[in-house]
Amino acid sequence: MKGNAFLLLSFLLSTGIQAQCNINSPSELLEMIKKNHPSISINKSKGHALEKSIDFADQTPNPELDAESTVGDSIEGNVYTTAVTLKHTFELGGKKGARVDVAKSNYKLGMAAARFENEDSLIDSIKRMHRLRQIYELIPLYEESLGAFNKILKTLKRRSSISPEQRVERETLELVTNDYKLKMSQLNSEKIKLSKHLTFFTGTNCIIPRNSLPNEVNLSESFDNNKKTDSYSKLNYAKSALELAQANYELEKSNSYPDLKIGPTFEYEKLNVSNTKTIGIALTFDLPIFNVNGGGRAKAAKEIIVASSQLKNIKLESELDLESWISTYRRYKDSLLTIATKEELEKKHTRIEALFKRGIISTSLVIESHRQLIEFSNTRFEFEIGAVEALWYIYKMKGQLNTKSI
């Protein structure tokens, strides 16, 4: 007996039993996803790397040491010569400051891109949370339908002889039952997939509890026709791209000036018994004869025009998208508020079940009532996901997504 218990314990441990996550509300689940979502964590690391690029751009070039030693012959004897030059680079034209500005603009652009991606990851996670809740509600409907159909099937199968109509009813019920079993299997697979992904997004290894999922869609929001999208992450990205293009242009302007390398030089020469020591200044710079970086400046200027056009287009597109999302949310909201609620639908379904048990309605009507219930639920859930997506994209475009709770 002890051996069997030990084997059972070993099996359970090897299969990796998961406990329920200690999450008590949808808001708590969303906060965990914000902190631990893999994409958000990666973008945070990328931000740290981009921030270090500012320090890299702010570095001053190291001094340059040039040393040379030669030996030769002359009529007067052997000649030994040693020359040492130490030069420091002066970046003319404000290159260092321009380079730092480019790094800062690039960091700002990277953070805007990260914010845009992070918001998309959160919206995707929120939609998954709602869908998982919907599956938890759908599966019992299928189970209840299968239970009712199986009762009818058992009754029909117990009869020694049945009429042609009853035979058709039985075959129809068998088809519907098999269809519902397949759909339940599909729903269970989707439930496992969604649950595992949400667990992965939280950075834990536990089962997402039912009470941590949103019970309903927020249909209380009302939005005016204000098209202001100044805080939209995509618009901020376009603004940062323009700032980067302008910073690159300033850098190309500074690159029009040559770097100046200057420093002391010392030379020692020995010829037989005589020694000669010389000291002076060494100077090196490029002569701006063939070009003054006109090509680089022209290219950077064109990039400013492109970035400006992109910013203008994205601003107009953002206003249109916001208007479209608000219209979509209103349409889904109005539809969901006018149709029967889940409670009202359940009452109707209960009355139909009571009539069936009393033998008042036919088998075909029972099949149709269950089918209508499930079809209505699926349609309602599609509208809910549409409303959720529209609502959170409105938050995103208004720059409010990170301040909202679910």
Legacy VTK file of the C-alpha trace (Angstrom):
# vtk DataFile Version 3.0
C-alpha trace
ASCII
DATASET POLYDATA
POINTS 406 float
0.000 0.000 0.000
2.804 2.386 0.898
4.549 1.509 -2.352
1.432 2.371 -4.349
1.075 5.691 -2.535
4.711 6.514 -3.242
4.273 5.698 -6.938
1.131 7.853 -7.110
2.921 10.770 -5.443
5.878 10.427 -7.820
3.525 10.403 -10.817
1.662 13.501 -9.659
4.881 15.404 -9.060
6.298 14.372 -12.443
3.200 15.595 -14.277
3.706 19.077 -12.837
0.523 19.800 -10.890
-0.434 23.453 -11.101
-2.065 25.284 -8.244
-4.447 28.161 -8.781
-2.872 31.592 -9.050
-3.383 33.854 -6.060
-5.239 36.444 -8.159
-8.542 37.766 -6.854
-9.725 40.233 -9.491
-9.392 41.110 -13.199
-7.534 44.330 -12.282
-4.971 42.332 -10.319
-4.507 39.946 -13.248
-4.033 42.866 -15.648
-1.424 44.461 -13.367
0.531 41.191 -13.279
0.465 41.053 -17.072
1.692 44.659 -17.269
4.679 43.760 -15.089
5.562 40.344 -16.500
4.392 40.102 -20.118
7.392 38.822 -22.153
7.056 41.480 -24.865
6.840 44.258 -22.272
9.902 42.878 -20.432
11.894 42.670 -23.670
10.963 46.244 -24.599
12.049 47.379 -21.150
15.471 45.781 -21.704
15.710 47.387 -25.134
14.998 50.742 -23.484
17.893 50.258 -21.062
20.198 49.432 -23.990
19.102 52.530 -25.917
19.631 54.656 -22.825
23.247 53.468 -22.634
23.752 54.568 -26.247
23.503 58.164 -24.981
26.537 57.587 -22.759
28.313 55.995 -25.712
27.622 59.032 -27.897
28.872 61.363 -25.152
32.325 59.766 -25.064
35.364 61.934 -25.858
37.922 60.469 -28.304
41.084 59.140 -26.679
44.438 60.899 -27.269
46.459 59.514 -30.156
50.093 58.496 -29.606
52.389 58.251 -32.626
55.929 56.910 -32.017
58.669 56.170 -34.554
62.275 54.988 -34.225
64.757 54.577 -37.130
68.400 53.614 -37.594
70.511 54.630 -40.615
74.041 55.213 -41.944
75.672 58.435 -43.092
79.169 59.586 -44.069
79.655 60.785 -40.553
78.510 57.502 -38.970
75.385 55.791 -37.684
72.237 57.840 -37.221
69.590 57.014 -34.597
66.296 58.894 -34.730
63.279 58.686 -32.383
60.084 60.741 -32.780
57.060 60.832 -30.472
53.834 62.748 -31.086
50.809 62.967 -28.762
47.705 64.391 -30.406
44.272 65.124 -29.017
41.187 65.223 -31.254
38.973 68.316 -31.163
35.602 67.650 -32.795
34.778 70.908 -34.529
31.292 71.998 -35.530
29.594 70.679 -32.384
29.854 67.009 -33.425
29.695 65.634 -29.894
26.597 67.605 -28.932
24.895 66.676 -32.221
25.820 63.021 -31.728
24.306 63.052 -28.225
21.130 64.667 -29.565
20.831 61.888 -32.152
21.237 59.255 -29.427
18.602 60.960 -27.256
16.192 61.200 -30.185
16.816 57.547 -31.048
16.096 56.589 -27.429
12.873 58.600 -27.494
11.864 56.905 -30.767
12.593 53.464 -29.312
10.511 54.165 -26.208
7.591 55.376 -28.339
7.771 52.172 -30.410
7.941 50.092 -27.224
4.901 51.848 -25.790
2.931 51.195 -28.985
3.842 47.483 -28.913
3.184 47.183 -25.165
-0.297 48.639 -25.568
-1.080 46.168 -28.341
0.104 43.332 -26.066
-2.197 44.541 -23.268
-5.216 44.841 -25.579
-4.553 41.319 -26.854
-4.339 40.038 -23.259
-7.585 41.782 -22.280
-9.387 40.218 -25.239
-8.034 36.812 -24.191
-9.332 37.370 -20.650
-12.827 38.115 -21.921
-12.752 35.195 -24.336
-11.704 32.772 -21.591
-14.617 33.985 -19.451
-16.960 33.442 -22.397
-15.757 29.861 -22.800
-16.413 29.220 -19.110
-19.992 30.340 -19.788
-20.390 28.464 -23.076
-19.272 25.012 -21.944
-22.135 24.589 -19.388
-24.634 25.489 -22.134
-23.313 22.686 -24.319
-23.230 20.299 -21.347
-26.824 21.136 -20.475
-27.918 20.644 -24.085
-26.123 17.307 -24.295
-27.772 16.207 -21.058
-31.232 17.025 -22.402
-30.541 15.331 -25.740
-29.163 12.183 -24.079
-32.291 11.861 -21.934
-34.465 11.948 -25.041
-32.184 9.458 -26.805
-32.352 7.011 -23.900
-36.137 7.182 -23.959
-36.280 6.558 -27.691
-33.771 3.699 -27.553
-35.723 1.907 -24.803
-38.784 1.666 -27.000
-39.157 -1.619 -28.863
-40.841 0.016 -31.801
-40.818 3.622 -32.908
-42.616 5.532 -35.616
-40.821 6.913 -38.683
-41.075 10.393 -37.155
-39.445 9.200 -33.941
-36.713 7.470 -35.936
-35.933 10.757 -37.657
-35.905 12.468 -34.248
-33.456 9.908 -32.886
-31.099 10.174 -35.858
-31.287 13.960 -35.724
-30.483 13.907 -32.012
-27.497 11.628 -32.622
-26.142 14.023 -35.234
-26.687 17.067 -33.010
-25.155 15.277 -30.017
-22.007 14.364 -31.953
-21.773 17.905 -33.305
-22.010 19.384 -29.808
-19.374 16.961 -28.495
-16.959 18.117 -31.185
-17.676 21.758 -30.405
-17.162 21.123 -26.691
-13.835 19.498 -27.444
-12.873 22.542 -29.506
-13.905 24.879 -26.696
-11.916 22.917 -24.126
-8.835 23.077 -26.351
-9.294 26.831 -26.745
-9.754 27.181 -22.975
-6.478 25.359 -22.283
-4.633 27.454 -24.869
-5.970 30.760 -23.531
-5.314 29.792 -19.923
-1.727 28.737 -20.660
-1.006 31.941 -22.578
-2.431 34.148 -19.824
-0.391 32.199 -17.273
2.700 32.765 -19.419
1.919 36.481 -19.654
1.747 36.752 -15.836
5.185 35.175 -15.463
3.833 32.437 -13.190
3.175 28.712 -13.443
-0.303 28.432 -12.001
-3.903 28.137 -13.192
-5.825 31.352 -13.867
-8.835 31.278 -11.500
-12.323 32.005 -12.806
-12.819 34.960 -10.424
-9.827 36.772 -11.945
-11.616 37.094 -15.292
-13.912 40.031 -16.163
-17.590 39.177 -15.667
-18.906 41.709 -18.161
-17.976 44.310 -20.741
-17.781 47.963 -19.757
-20.703 49.581 -21.578
-20.832 52.690 -19.398
-18.361 54.791 -21.380
-19.580 57.643 -23.543
-17.262 59.592 -25.818
-17.733 62.976 -27.424
-16.675 63.818 -30.972
-13.327 65.246 -29.889
-10.717 63.884 -32.323
-7.717 64.940 -30.258
-5.034 62.210 -30.331
-1.976 64.129 -29.107
-1.129 61.379 -26.578
-1.512 58.501 -29.056
1.621 56.330 -29.007
1.716 55.979 -32.805
1.529 59.758 -33.204
4.271 60.194 -30.596
6.376 57.711 -32.548
5.954 59.814 -35.715
6.892 62.968 -33.775
9.987 61.249 -32.422
10.897 60.087 -35.928
10.776 63.724 -37.117
12.925 64.830 -34.159
15.443 62.095 -35.023
15.542 63.220 -38.661
16.182 66.812 -37.545
18.908 65.658 -35.144
20.553 63.656 -37.943
20.525 66.739 -40.127
22.315 68.742 -37.429
24.837 65.913 -37.099
25.485 65.942 -40.853
25.964 69.720 -40.682
28.557 69.275 -37.943
30.252 66.568 -40.025
30.904 69.260 -42.639
33.675 70.514 -40.361
36.911 68.489 -40.192
38.245 67.182 -36.893
41.359 68.885 -35.622
44.157 66.757 -34.145
46.802 68.753 -32.320
49.481 68.074 -29.734
53.176 68.226 -28.841
55.830 66.402 -30.830
59.350 65.471 -29.693
62.244 64.222 -31.817
65.658 62.949 -30.731
68.527 62.360 -33.168
71.979 60.906 -32.360
74.876 61.070 -34.791
78.106 59.587 -33.384
78.727 61.639 -30.272
76.422 64.525 -31.133
72.762 64.640 -30.033
69.925 66.771 -31.390
66.613 67.313 -29.596
63.666 69.108 -31.174
60.217 69.887 -29.823
57.199 71.391 -31.536
53.489 71.109 -32.296
51.843 68.562 -34.610
48.632 69.460 -36.424
46.408 67.195 -38.538
43.064 67.881 -40.213
41.256 67.072 -43.437
41.329 69.752 -46.108
37.755 70.468 -47.312
38.757 70.528 -50.966
36.678 67.841 -52.625
33.581 67.936 -50.420
32.067 69.472 -47.296
29.594 66.614 -46.699
27.023 68.115 -49.042
25.673 64.674 -49.867
25.097 63.798 -46.215
23.308 67.081 -45.539
21.114 66.714 -48.648
20.120 63.166 -47.662
19.299 64.236 -44.098
17.223 67.155 -45.377
15.153 64.801 -47.540
14.603 62.523 -44.544
13.135 65.487 -42.645
10.646 66.027 -45.490
9.687 62.330 -45.415
9.278 62.309 -41.622
7.182 65.478 -41.766
4.884 63.951 -44.367
4.551 60.759 -42.302
3.665 62.769 -39.211
1.009 64.713 -41.097
-0.503 61.522 -42.547
-0.477 59.662 -39.230
-2.152 62.612 -37.501
-4.984 62.629 -40.062
-5.235 58.836 -39.994
-5.361 58.841 -36.184
-8.305 61.216 -36.165
-10.160 59.018 -38.656
-9.323 55.841 -36.711
-10.479 57.363 -33.423
-13.756 58.436 -35.001
-14.192 54.929 -36.427
-13.452 53.171 -33.105
-15.879 55.448 -31.230
-18.578 54.703 -33.813
-17.855 50.972 -33.531
-18.031 51.045 -29.734
-21.346 52.925 -29.804
-22.805 50.438 -32.276
-21.808 47.400 -30.204
-22.874 49.127 -26.987
-26.338 49.982 -28.317
-26.818 46.438 -29.605
-25.738 44.786 -26.359
-27.915 47.068 -24.255
-31.053 46.410 -26.315
-30.876 42.613 -26.566
-31.930 40.289 -23.765
-29.547 39.989 -20.854
-28.028 36.693 -19.771
-30.409 36.586 -16.800
-33.481 37.155 -18.995
-32.315 34.543 -21.447
-31.769 32.020 -18.670
-35.327 32.552 -17.385
-36.758 31.920 -20.850
-34.625 28.828 -21.230
-35.790 27.512 -17.848
-39.441 27.965 -18.855
-38.838 26.043 -22.090
-37.162 23.213 -20.155
-40.117 23.046 -17.771
-42.548 22.795 -20.682
-40.491 20.038 -22.258
-40.428 17.989 -19.063
-44.223 18.239 -18.956
-44.364 16.873 -22.513
-45.942 20.004 -23.939
-43.310 20.745 -26.621
-41.815 18.403 -29.203
-38.252 17.101 -29.474
-37.594 19.263 -32.533
-38.493 22.380 -30.551
-36.162 21.306 -27.738
-33.296 20.936 -30.224
-34.137 24.284 -31.783
-34.389 26.087 -28.422
-30.968 24.820 -27.346
-29.496 25.669 -30.717
-30.947 29.176 -30.570
-29.612 29.662 -27.044
-26.071 28.683 -28.028
-26.202 30.635 -31.293
-27.469 33.716 -29.478
-24.715 33.361 -26.865
-22.036 33.069 -29.550
-23.369 36.144 -31.343
-23.517 38.090 -28.104
-19.946 37.079 -27.289
-18.746 38.248 -30.724
-20.330 41.623 -30.034
-18.719 41.716 -26.589
-15.236 41.078 -28.009
-15.895 43.778 -30.620
-16.929 46.241 -27.898
-13.891 45.350 -25.757
-11.501 45.815 -28.679
-13.068 49.139 -29.684
-13.100 50.471 -26.106
-9.464 49.710 -25.395
-8.288 51.043 -28.761
-10.083 54.286 -27.920
-8.188 54.346 -24.611
-4.974 53.700 -26.539
-5.563 56.499 -29.045
-6.416 58.937 -26.264
-3.274 57.943 -24.343
-5.326 56.598 -21.424
-4.725 52.854 -21.719
-2.209 52.511 -18.877
-4.420 54.476 -16.492
-7.515 52.310 -17.037
-8.467 49.217 -15.064
-10.602 46.338 -16.228
LINES 1 407
406 0 1 2 3 4 5 6 7 8 9 10 11 12 13 14 15 16 17 18 19 20 21 22 23 24 25 26 27 28 29 30 31 32 33 34 35 36 37 38 39 40 41 42 43 44 45 46 47 48 49 50 51 52 53 54 55 56 57 58 59 60 61 62 63 64 65 66 67 68 69 70 71 72 73 74 75 76 77 78 79 80 81 82 83 84 85 86 87 88 89 90 91 92 93 94 95 96 97 98 99 100 101 102 103 104 105 106 107 108 109 110 111 112 113 114 115 116 117 118 119 120 121 122 123 124 125 126 127 128 129 130 131 132 133 134 135 136 137 138 139 140 141 142 143 144 145 146 147 148 149 150 151 152 153 154 155 156 157 158 159 160 161 162 163 164 165 166 167 168 169 170 171 172 173 174 175 176 177 178 179 180 181 182 183 184 185 186 187 188 189 190 191 192 193 194 195 196 197 198 199 200 201 202 203 204 205 206 207 208 209 210 211 212 213 214 215 216 217 218 219 220 221 222 223 224 225 226 227 228 229 230 231 232 233 234 235 236 237 238 239 240 241 242 243 244 245 246 247 248 249 250 251 252 253 254 255 256 257 258 259 260 261 262 263 264 265 266 267 268 269 270 271 272 273 274 275 276 277 278 279 280 281 282 283 284 285 286 287 288 289 290 291 292 293 294 295 296 297 298 299 300 301 302 303 304 305 306 307 308 309 310 311 312 313 314 315 316 317 318 319 320 321 322 323 324 325 326 327 328 329 330 331 332 333 334 335 336 337 338 339 340 341 342 343 344 345 346 347 348 349 350 351 352 353 354 355 356 357 358 359 360 361 362 363 364 365 366 367 368 369 370 371 372 373 374 375 376 377 378 379 380 381 382 383 384 385 386 387 388 389 390 391 392 393 394 395 396 397 398 399 400 401 402 403 404 405
